Amino acid sequence: MKCAVCGSTALVEGKLGGGDASLTGFQPSDMPWLKRAFAMGNREILAFACLHCQHLQLTVKFSEGDLERYQQFEGEQPNVLERINSEIGKPKAKGGKPGRRRA
């Protein structure tokens, strides 16, 4: 990884923390309020400090589920007719309501 400001590779990895030794986390804005209230589902924040220019870079550690959930909207979206036609060709889920998954 390189510094976003000066391009140096002399970065020191760390984590953001509070004065009481608690770690700060990232919460997606679409997370239910109850999970946010109890700090459930926080994503780990990694910090990288540049030795040359003292710039601080932050990155978030996403889970595989997060990547699947949020990357489904990446890129150009199909129009309504294309979505409807693609849904017609999909097989229905067995049992229960169409499209629901069983645990």
Summary of the structure (lengths in Angstrom):
residues: 103
radius of gyration: 20.6
end to end distance: 39.0
largest distance: 60.5
contacts: 196
relative contact order: 0.15
helix: 21%
strand: 22%
